[in-house]
Each structure stands twice: as C-alpha cells, then as structure tokens.
Amino acid sequence: MDFLRRIEHASFPLIIHEEADIQCAAVLVAANLVEANLAEPNDSSAPLSVILRITPLGRAQLNRSRLRDTSAAGAASE
C-alpha cells in the first residue's frame, strides 16, 4: 500500500526503473489495483516498466485506507 500511496498523485503513464518499485507494481497488478506493463525482473533487455493507471479498485482501496488512518488518528487522540 505504501507504493500505491506514493504514486497516487503521479502523472500517468509513469515509468519506473527501480527493481523494488517494479516488484511493488507487480504485487499491485496481481491485486488489480493498477494496470501496468512491467519488465521481467533483472532483464536489462526488456522494455521499460510503465504503470498506466490506478484502477477504480485501487482508488477505492486508497480511500478506504485514508478513512482507516483518519479513524485511527481520532481514536488515538481520545
């Protein structure tokens, strides 16, 4: 979820280079939270890895996460 939050306000399509980011994106693709064209791990001959968009399911997950964070912060301050 941290990676999804990090790219939430990015301009798409978003090119990613770092292996860790590509792995995070692969998890999000598997969960249907983003659409992306990803290079195979450690394949330097592969084309670029590109996140095309955050899916509606991904946007909904971000909203749920934000609501949980707000609720947790409110409960902690009581």
SULCORNOR-V53211 format. One line per field, one symbol per residue. ss: DSSP state (H for helix, E for strand, - for the rest). phi: phi as a letter, one per 20 degrees, with the letter a starting at -180 (. if undefined). psi: psi as a letter, one per 20 degrees, with the letter a starting at -180 (. if undefined). Layout:
ss: ???
phi: ???
psi: ???
This chain:
ss: -HHHHHH------EEE--HHHHHHHHHHHH---EEEE-----------EEEEEE-HHHHHHHHHHHHHHHHHHHHHH-
phi: .fffffegdfedfdecdfgfffffffffffemecdbddffgldfeffgeceeaefgffffffffffffffffffffee
psi: hggghhjgjrpqqopqhpghhggghhghghjkhqpqoqqqpkniiqrqpppgrprhhgggggggggggggghhghhi.
